[in-house]
Amino acid sequence: MDTPTQYRISKLHPSVRAEAAKIESLMIENIDINDGKISLTTKGKNRKVVAQISTEDLKRELQ
């Protein structure tokens, strides 16, 4: 997150700041393909899978 954005967030009410941090923690940073599945993951050390779809399902939907 850039410095101006961090500054604007710091001015928000604490409950709104907490919600912004929660949303930021779910922002997608990586797209991984493992074991026939495409996974969208968050950034950072403790990456979490936000969404996942099998490559076969994706192929079927694109036809």
PDB file of N, CA, C and O in Angstrom:
ATOM      1  N   MET A   1       0.857  -1.171   0.000  1.00  0.00           N
ATOM      2  CA  MET A   1       0.000   0.000   0.000  1.00  0.00           C
ATOM      3  C   MET A   1       0.902   1.233   0.000  1.00  0.00           C
ATOM      4  O   MET A   1       1.897   1.277   0.723  1.00  0.00           O
ATOM      5  N   ASP A   2       0.556   2.228  -0.806  1.00  0.00           N
ATOM      6  CA  ASP A   2       1.395   3.411  -0.890  1.00  0.00           C
ATOM      7  C   ASP A   2       1.184   4.330   0.324  1.00  0.00           C
ATOM      8  O   ASP A   2       0.188   4.206   1.038  1.00  0.00           O
ATOM      9  N   THR A   3       2.118   5.238   0.546  1.00  0.00           N
ATOM     10  CA  THR A   3       2.095   6.121   1.717  1.00  0.00           C
ATOM     11  C   THR A   3       0.860   7.015   1.775  1.00  0.00           C
ATOM     12  O   THR A   3       0.273   7.136   2.851  1.00  0.00           O
ATOM     13  N   PRO A   4       0.426   7.656   0.672  1.00  0.00           N
ATOM     14  CA  PRO A   4      -0.794   8.475   0.771  1.00  0.00           C
ATOM     15  C   PRO A   4      -2.015   7.661   1.214  1.00  0.00           C
ATOM     16  O   PRO A   4      -2.844   8.145   1.985  1.00  0.00           O
ATOM     17  N   THR A   5      -2.115   6.434   0.725  1.00  0.00           N
ATOM     18  CA  THR A   5      -3.238   5.579   1.121  1.00  0.00           C
ATOM     19  C   THR A   5      -3.142   5.241   2.599  1.00  0.00           C
ATOM     20  O   THR A   5      -4.150   5.280   3.305  1.00  0.00           O
ATOM     21  N   GLN A   6      -1.959   4.911   3.077  1.00  0.00           N
ATOM     22  CA  GLN A   6      -1.764   4.609   4.494  1.00  0.00           C
ATOM     23  C   GLN A   6      -2.131   5.819   5.344  1.00  0.00           C
ATOM     24  O   GLN A   6      -2.730   5.666   6.408  1.00  0.00           O
ATOM     25  N   TYR A   7      -1.780   7.014   4.891  1.00  0.00           N
ATOM     26  CA  TYR A   7      -2.097   8.232   5.627  1.00  0.00           C
ATOM     27  C   TYR A   7      -3.609   8.427   5.719  1.00  0.00           C
ATOM     28  O   TYR A   7      -4.143   8.728   6.786  1.00  0.00           O
ATOM     29  N   ARG A   8      -4.293   8.250   4.582  1.00  0.00           N
ATOM     30  CA  ARG A   8      -5.753   8.409   4.581  1.00  0.00           C
ATOM     31  C   ARG A   8      -6.409   7.383   5.499  1.00  0.00           C
ATOM     32  O   ARG A   8      -7.347   7.719   6.222  1.00  0.00           O
ATOM     33  N   ILE A   9      -5.941   6.160   5.485  1.00  0.00           N
ATOM     34  CA  ILE A   9      -6.508   5.119   6.346  1.00  0.00           C
ATOM     35  C   ILE A   9      -6.262   5.437   7.810  1.00  0.00           C
ATOM     36  O   ILE A   9      -7.118   5.160   8.651  1.00  0.00           O
ATOM     37  N   SER A  10      -5.110   6.012   8.134  1.00  0.00           N
ATOM     38  CA  SER A  10      -4.795   6.322   9.530  1.00  0.00           C
ATOM     39  C   SER A  10      -5.755   7.362  10.117  1.00  0.00           C
ATOM     40  O   SER A  10      -5.907   7.446  11.335  1.00  0.00           O
ATOM     41  N   LYS A  11      -6.399   8.151   9.257  1.00  0.00           N
ATOM     42  CA  LYS A  11      -7.328   9.185   9.710  1.00  0.00           C
ATOM     43  C   LYS A  11      -8.745   8.648   9.957  1.00  0.00           C
ATOM     44  O   LYS A  11      -9.593   9.369  10.484  1.00  0.00           O
ATOM     45  N   LEU A  12      -9.004   7.407   9.589  1.00  0.00           N
ATOM     46  CA  LEU A  12     -10.339   6.834   9.721  1.00  0.00           C
ATOM     47  C   LEU A  12     -10.635   6.395  11.158  1.00  0.00           C
ATOM     48  O   LEU A  12      -9.723   6.227  11.967  1.00  0.00           O
ATOM     49  N   HIS A  13     -11.896   6.215  11.455  1.00  0.00           N
ATOM     50  CA  HIS A  13     -12.333   5.688  12.744  1.00  0.00           C
ATOM     51  C   HIS A  13     -11.725   4.290  12.919  1.00  0.00           C
ATOM     52  O   HIS A  13     -11.594   3.554  11.941  1.00  0.00           O
ATOM     53  N   PRO A  14     -11.355   3.917  14.145  1.00  0.00           N
ATOM     54  CA  PRO A  14     -10.708   2.608  14.368  1.00  0.00           C
ATOM     55  C   PRO A  14     -11.480   1.412  13.798  1.00  0.00           C
ATOM     56  O   PRO A  14     -10.864   0.481  13.278  1.00  0.00           O
ATOM     57  N   SER A  15     -12.796   1.419  13.884  1.00  0.00           N
ATOM     58  CA  SER A  15     -13.561   0.285  13.349  1.00  0.00           C
ATOM     59  C   SER A  15     -13.469   0.221  11.829  1.00  0.00           C
ATOM     60  O   SER A  15     -13.446  -0.864  11.249  1.00  0.00           O
ATOM     61  N   VAL A  16     -13.417   1.387  11.183  1.00  0.00           N
ATOM     62  CA  VAL A  16     -13.285   1.431   9.730  1.00  0.00           C
ATOM     63  C   VAL A  16     -11.874   1.010   9.330  1.00  0.00           C
ATOM     64  O   VAL A  16     -11.687   0.317   8.331  1.00  0.00           O
ATOM     65  N   ARG A  17     -10.879   1.434  10.117  1.00  0.00           N
ATOM     66  CA  ARG A  17      -9.487   1.009   9.854  1.00  0.00           C
ATOM     67  C   ARG A  17      -9.376  -0.505   9.926  1.00  0.00           C
ATOM     68  O   ARG A  17      -8.718  -1.124   9.090  1.00  0.00           O
ATOM     69  N   ALA A  18     -10.019  -1.101  10.927  1.00  0.00           N
ATOM     70  CA  ALA A  18      -9.970  -2.561  11.085  1.00  0.00           C
ATOM     71  C   ALA A  18     -10.598  -3.247   9.874  1.00  0.00           C
ATOM     72  O   ALA A  18     -10.079  -4.251   9.386  1.00  0.00           O
ATOM     73  N   GLU A  19     -11.707  -2.708   9.394  1.00  0.00           N
ATOM     74  CA  GLU A  19     -12.366  -3.282   8.215  1.00  0.00           C
ATOM     75  C   GLU A  19     -11.486  -3.132   6.978  1.00  0.00           C
ATOM     76  O   GLU A  19     -11.413  -4.049   6.159  1.00  0.00           O
ATOM     77  N   ALA A  20     -10.817  -1.987   6.830  1.00  0.00           N
ATOM     78  CA  ALA A  20      -9.906  -1.775   5.695  1.00  0.00           C
ATOM     79  C   ALA A  20      -8.747  -2.764   5.754  1.00  0.00           C
ATOM     80  O   ALA A  20      -8.338  -3.301   4.724  1.00  0.00           O
ATOM     81  N   ALA A  21      -8.219  -3.008   6.942  1.00  0.00           N
ATOM     82  CA  ALA A  21      -7.124  -3.972   7.094  1.00  0.00           C
ATOM     83  C   ALA A  21      -7.596  -5.378   6.742  1.00  0.00           C
ATOM     84  O   ALA A  21      -6.858  -6.150   6.130  1.00  0.00           O
ATOM     85  N   LYS A  22      -8.820  -5.709   7.128  1.00  0.00           N
ATOM     86  CA  LYS A  22      -9.386  -7.027   6.826  1.00  0.00           C
ATOM     87  C   LYS A  22      -9.523  -7.207   5.313  1.00  0.00           C
ATOM     88  O   LYS A  22      -9.178  -8.258   4.773  1.00  0.00           O
ATOM     89  N   ILE A  23     -10.025  -6.181   4.639  1.00  0.00           N
ATOM     90  CA  ILE A  23     -10.176  -6.243   3.188  1.00  0.00           C
ATOM     91  C   ILE A  23      -8.809  -6.344   2.515  1.00  0.00           C
ATOM     92  O   ILE A  23      -8.626  -7.128   1.583  1.00  0.00           O
ATOM     93  N   GLU A  24      -7.857  -5.553   2.987  1.00  0.00           N
ATOM     94  CA  GLU A  24      -6.512  -5.593   2.400  1.00  0.00           C
ATOM     95  C   GLU A  24      -5.885  -6.975   2.550  1.00  0.00           C
ATOM     96  O   GLU A  24      -5.163  -7.431   1.663  1.00  0.00           O
ATOM     97  N   SER A  25      -6.158  -7.642   3.670  1.00  0.00           N
ATOM     98  CA  SER A  25      -5.567  -8.964   3.898  1.00  0.00           C
ATOM     99  C   SER A  25      -6.106 -10.011   2.930  1.00  0.00           C
ATOM    100  O   SER A  25      -5.528 -11.091   2.806  1.00  0.00           O
ATOM    101  N   LEU A  26      -7.207  -9.708   2.241  1.00  0.00           N
ATOM    102  CA  LEU A  26      -7.785 -10.635   1.270  1.00  0.00           C
ATOM    103  C   LEU A  26      -7.482 -10.260  -0.174  1.00  0.00           C
ATOM    104  O   LEU A  26      -7.952 -10.922  -1.099  1.00  0.00           O
ATOM    105  N   MET A  27      -6.701  -9.205  -0.375  1.00  0.00           N
ATOM    106  CA  MET A  27      -6.362  -8.792  -1.733  1.00  0.00           C
ATOM    107  C   MET A  27      -5.474  -9.847  -2.389  1.00  0.00           C
ATOM    108  O   MET A  27      -4.556 -10.383  -1.769  1.00  0.00           O
ATOM    109  N   ILE A  28      -5.762 -10.125  -3.634  1.00  0.00           N
ATOM    110  CA  ILE A  28      -5.045 -11.173  -4.358  1.00  0.00           C
ATOM    111  C   ILE A  28      -3.702 -10.645  -4.848  1.00  0.00           C
ATOM    112  O   ILE A  28      -3.610  -9.580  -5.459  1.00  0.00           O
ATOM    113  N   GLU A  29      -2.670 -11.425  -4.560  1.00  0.00           N
ATOM    114  CA  GLU A  29      -1.316 -11.065  -4.975  1.00  0.00           C
ATOM    115  C   GLU A  29      -0.766 -12.085  -5.978  1.00  0.00           C
ATOM    116  O   GLU A  29      -0.010 -11.717  -6.877  1.00  0.00           O
ATOM    117  N   ASN A  30      -1.136 -13.347  -5.833  1.00  0.00           N
ATOM    118  CA  ASN A  30      -0.546 -14.410  -6.640  1.00  0.00           C
ATOM    119  C   ASN A  30      -1.610 -15.285  -7.285  1.00  0.00           C
ATOM    120  O   ASN A  30      -2.700 -15.472  -6.745  1.00  0.00           O
ATOM    121  N   ILE A  31      -1.265 -15.817  -8.453  1.00  0.00           N
ATOM    122  CA  ILE A  31      -2.068 -16.843  -9.104  1.00  0.00           C
ATOM    123  C   ILE A  31      -1.161 -18.051  -9.245  1.00  0.00           C
ATOM    124  O   ILE A  31      -0.136 -17.995  -9.925  1.00  0.00           O
ATOM    125  N   ASP A  32      -1.545 -19.146  -8.597  1.00  0.00           N
ATOM    126  CA  ASP A  32      -0.741 -20.364  -8.614  1.00  0.00           C
ATOM    127  C   ASP A  32      -1.518 -21.477  -9.297  1.00  0.00           C
ATOM    128  O   ASP A  32      -2.744 -21.534  -9.199  1.00  0.00           O
ATOM    129  N   ILE A  33      -0.810 -22.362  -9.989  1.00  0.00           N
ATOM    130  CA  ILE A  33      -1.419 -23.551 -10.574  1.00  0.00           C
ATOM    131  C   ILE A  33      -0.711 -24.754  -9.966  1.00  0.00           C
ATOM    132  O   ILE A  33       0.479 -24.970 -10.192  1.00  0.00           O
ATOM    133  N   ASN A  34      -1.460 -25.533  -9.192  1.00  0.00           N
ATOM    134  CA  ASN A  34      -0.923 -26.724  -8.535  1.00  0.00           C
ATOM    135  C   ASN A  34      -1.955 -27.846  -8.599  1.00  0.00           C
ATOM    136  O   ASN A  34      -3.140 -27.621  -8.355  1.00  0.00           O
ATOM    137  N   ASP A  35      -1.507 -29.033  -8.922  1.00  0.00           N
ATOM    138  CA  ASP A  35      -2.368 -30.218  -8.926  1.00  0.00           C
ATOM    139  C   ASP A  35      -3.649 -30.009  -9.731  1.00  0.00           C
ATOM    140  O   ASP A  35      -4.718 -30.460  -9.321  1.00  0.00           O
ATOM    141  N   GLY A  36      -3.549 -29.332 -10.867  1.00  0.00           N
ATOM    142  CA  GLY A  36      -4.705 -29.133 -11.726  1.00  0.00           C
ATOM    143  C   GLY A  36      -5.689 -28.093 -11.229  1.00  0.00           C
ATOM    144  O   GLY A  36      -6.822 -28.040 -11.707  1.00  0.00           O
ATOM    145  N   LYS A  37      -5.281 -27.267 -10.283  1.00  0.00           N
ATOM    146  CA  LYS A  37      -6.164 -26.228  -9.761  1.00  0.00           C
ATOM    147  C   LYS A  37      -5.478 -24.873  -9.847  1.00  0.00           C
ATOM    148  O   LYS A  37      -4.278 -24.748  -9.603  1.00  0.00           O
ATOM    149  N   ILE A  38      -6.264 -23.865 -10.198  1.00  0.00           N
ATOM    150  CA  ILE A  38      -5.780 -22.486 -10.216  1.00  0.00           C
ATOM    151  C   ILE A  38      -6.218 -21.855  -8.897  1.00  0.00           C
ATOM    152  O   ILE A  38      -7.403 -21.840  -8.563  1.00  0.00           O
ATOM    153  N   SER A  39      -5.245 -21.337  -8.158  1.00  0.00           N
ATOM    154  CA  SER A  39      -5.535 -20.740  -6.855  1.00  0.00           C
ATOM    155  C   SER A  39      -5.165 -19.272  -6.854  1.00  0.00           C
ATOM    156  O   SER A  39      -4.092 -18.895  -7.323  1.00  0.00           O
ATOM    157  N   LEU A  40      -6.052 -18.443  -6.327  1.00  0.00           N
ATOM    158  CA  LEU A  40      -5.769 -17.026  -6.122  1.00  0.00           C
ATOM    159  C   LEU A  40      -5.404 -16.878  -4.654  1.00  0.00           C
ATOM    160  O   LEU A  40      -6.193 -17.235  -3.779  1.00  0.00           O
ATOM    161  N   THR A  41      -4.201 -16.347  -4.374  1.00  0.00           N
ATOM    162  CA  THR A  41      -3.726 -16.274  -2.998  1.00  0.00           C
ATOM    163  C   THR A  41      -3.377 -14.846  -2.594  1.00  0.00           C
ATOM    164  O   THR A  41      -3.104 -13.992  -3.438  1.00  0.00           O
ATOM    165  N   THR A  42      -3.393 -14.608  -1.290  1.00  0.00           N
ATOM    166  CA  THR A  42      -3.068 -13.298  -0.747  1.00  0.00           C
ATOM    167  C   THR A  42      -1.560 -13.111  -0.729  1.00  0.00           C
ATOM    168  O   THR A  42      -0.804 -14.052  -0.971  1.00  0.00           O
ATOM    169  N   LYS A  43      -1.129 -11.885  -0.439  1.00  0.00           N
ATOM    170  CA  LYS A  43       0.298 -11.602  -0.370  1.00  0.00           C
ATOM    171  C   LYS A  43       0.810 -11.836   1.047  1.00  0.00           C
ATOM    172  O   LYS A  43       0.026 -12.034   1.975  1.00  0.00           O
ATOM    173  N   GLY A  44       2.115 -11.812   1.203  1.00  0.00           N
ATOM    174  CA  GLY A  44       2.716 -11.952   2.519  1.00  0.00           C
ATOM    175  C   GLY A  44       3.200 -13.361   2.807  1.00  0.00           C
ATOM    176  O   GLY A  44       3.052 -14.270   1.991  1.00  0.00           O
ATOM    177  N   LYS A  45       3.781 -13.517   3.982  1.00  0.00           N
ATOM    178  CA  LYS A  45       4.326 -14.816   4.398  1.00  0.00           C
ATOM    179  C   LYS A  45       3.243 -15.868   4.565  1.00  0.00           C
ATOM    180  O   LYS A  45       3.396 -17.005   4.119  1.00  0.00           O
ATOM    181  N   ASN A  46       2.165 -15.490   5.202  1.00  0.00           N
ATOM    182  CA  ASN A  46       1.083 -16.428   5.506  1.00  0.00           C
ATOM    183  C   ASN A  46       0.008 -16.351   4.432  1.00  0.00           C
ATOM    184  O   ASN A  46      -1.131 -15.969   4.697  1.00  0.00           O
ATOM    185  N   ARG A  47       0.396 -16.725   3.206  1.00  0.00           N
ATOM    186  CA  ARG A  47      -0.538 -16.632   2.094  1.00  0.00           C
ATOM    187  C   ARG A  47      -1.746 -17.534   2.320  1.00  0.00           C
ATOM    188  O   ARG A  47      -1.615 -18.684   2.739  1.00  0.00           O
ATOM    189  N   LYS A  48      -2.930 -16.986   2.031  1.00  0.00           N
ATOM    190  CA  LYS A  48      -4.163 -17.750   2.133  1.00  0.00           C
ATOM    191  C   LYS A  48      -4.784 -17.861   0.754  1.00  0.00           C
ATOM    192  O   LYS A  48      -4.675 -16.947  -0.064  1.00  0.00           O
ATOM    193  N   VAL A  49      -5.439 -18.992   0.499  1.00  0.00           N
ATOM    194  CA  VAL A  49      -6.160 -19.168  -0.756  1.00  0.00           C
ATOM    195  C   VAL A  49      -7.498 -18.450  -0.638  1.00  0.00           C
ATOM    196  O   VAL A  49      -8.299 -18.749   0.248  1.00  0.00           O
ATOM    197  N   VAL A  50      -7.731 -17.498  -1.542  1.00  0.00           N
ATOM    198  CA  VAL A  50      -8.970 -16.726  -1.546  1.00  0.00           C
ATOM    199  C   VAL A  50     -10.008 -17.397  -2.442  1.00  0.00           C
ATOM    200  O   VAL A  50     -11.196 -17.406  -2.119  1.00  0.00           O
ATOM    201  N   ALA A  51      -9.563 -17.958  -3.563  1.00  0.00           N
ATOM    202  CA  ALA A  51     -10.460 -18.634  -4.497  1.00  0.00           C
ATOM    203  C   ALA A  51      -9.682 -19.717  -5.229  1.00  0.00           C
ATOM    204  O   ALA A  51      -8.463 -19.638  -5.385  1.00  0.00           O
ATOM    205  N   GLN A  52     -10.419 -20.732  -5.676  1.00  0.00           N
ATOM    206  CA  GLN A  52      -9.765 -21.852  -6.358  1.00  0.00           C
ATOM    207  C   GLN A  52     -10.743 -22.450  -7.362  1.00  0.00           C
ATOM    208  O   GLN A  52     -11.941 -22.549  -7.098  1.00  0.00           O
ATOM    209  N   ILE A  53     -10.211 -22.850  -8.526  1.00  0.00           N
ATOM    210  CA  ILE A  53     -11.020 -23.522  -9.535  1.00  0.00           C
ATOM    211  C   ILE A  53     -10.132 -24.549 -10.233  1.00  0.00           C
ATOM    212  O   ILE A  53      -8.943 -24.312 -10.447  1.00  0.00           O
ATOM    213  N   SER A  54     -10.715 -25.678 -10.582  1.00  0.00           N
ATOM    214  CA  SER A  54      -9.920 -26.688 -11.287  1.00  0.00           C
ATOM    215  C   SER A  54      -9.756 -26.259 -12.740  1.00  0.00           C
ATOM    216  O   SER A  54     -10.611 -25.571 -13.297  1.00  0.00           O
ATOM    217  N   THR A  55      -8.660 -26.668 -13.338  1.00  0.00           N
ATOM    218  CA  THR A  55      -8.409 -26.308 -14.736  1.00  0.00           C
ATOM    219  C   THR A  55      -9.447 -26.963 -15.640  1.00  0.00           C
ATOM    220  O   THR A  55      -9.816 -26.398 -16.669  1.00  0.00           O
ATOM    221  N   GLU A  56      -9.921 -28.150 -15.266  1.00  0.00           N
ATOM    222  CA  GLU A  56     -10.951 -28.824 -16.063  1.00  0.00           C
ATOM    223  C   GLU A  56     -12.264 -28.046 -16.041  1.00  0.00           C
ATOM    224  O   GLU A  56     -12.908 -27.893 -17.078  1.00  0.00           O
ATOM    225  N   ASP A  57     -12.664 -27.558 -14.877  1.00  0.00           N
ATOM    226  CA  ASP A  57     -13.882 -26.747 -14.785  1.00  0.00           C
ATOM    227  C   ASP A  57     -13.748 -25.484 -15.626  1.00  0.00           C
ATOM    228  O   ASP A  57     -14.688 -25.084 -16.313  1.00  0.00           O
ATOM    229  N   LEU A  58     -12.581 -24.864 -15.571  1.00  0.00           N
ATOM    230  CA  LEU A  58     -12.351 -23.644 -16.342  1.00  0.00           C
ATOM    231  C   LEU A  58     -12.432 -23.929 -17.838  1.00  0.00           C
ATOM    232  O   LEU A  58     -13.058 -23.170 -18.579  1.00  0.00           O
ATOM    233  N   LYS A  59     -11.809 -25.007 -18.285  1.00  0.00           N
ATOM    234  CA  LYS A  59     -11.865 -25.388 -19.709  1.00  0.00           C
ATOM    235  C   LYS A  59     -13.309 -25.618 -20.151  1.00  0.00           C
ATOM    236  O   LYS A  59     -13.725 -25.155 -21.214  1.00  0.00           O
ATOM    237  N   ARG A  60     -14.072 -26.342 -19.319  1.00  0.00           N
ATOM    238  CA  ARG A  60     -15.466 -26.651 -19.659  1.00  0.00           C
ATOM    239  C   ARG A  60     -16.294 -25.360 -19.775  1.00  0.00           C
ATOM    240  O   ARG A  60     -17.115 -25.235 -20.683  1.00  0.00           O
ATOM    241  N   GLU A  61     -16.087 -24.422 -18.880  1.00  0.00           N
ATOM    242  CA  GLU A  61     -16.849 -23.171 -18.903  1.00  0.00           C
ATOM    243  C   GLU A  61     -16.465 -22.280 -20.079  1.00  0.00           C
ATOM    244  O   GLU A  61     -17.282 -21.489 -20.550  1.00  0.00           O
ATOM    245  N   LEU A  62     -15.241 -22.403 -20.551  1.00  0.00           N
ATOM    246  CA  LEU A  62     -14.783 -21.557 -21.659  1.00  0.00           C
ATOM    247  C   LEU A  62     -15.193 -22.087 -23.023  1.00  0.00           C
ATOM    248  O   LEU A  62     -15.023 -21.391 -24.024  1.00  0.00           O
ATOM    249  N   GLN A  63     -15.731 -23.305 -23.088  1.00  0.00           N
ATOM    250  CA  GLN A  63     -16.136 -23.876 -24.380  1.00  0.00           C
ATOM    251  C   GLN A  63     -17.473 -23.365 -24.833  1.00  0.00           C
ATOM    252  O   GLN A  63     -17.951 -23.750 -25.900  1.00  0.00           O
TER     253      GLN A  63
END
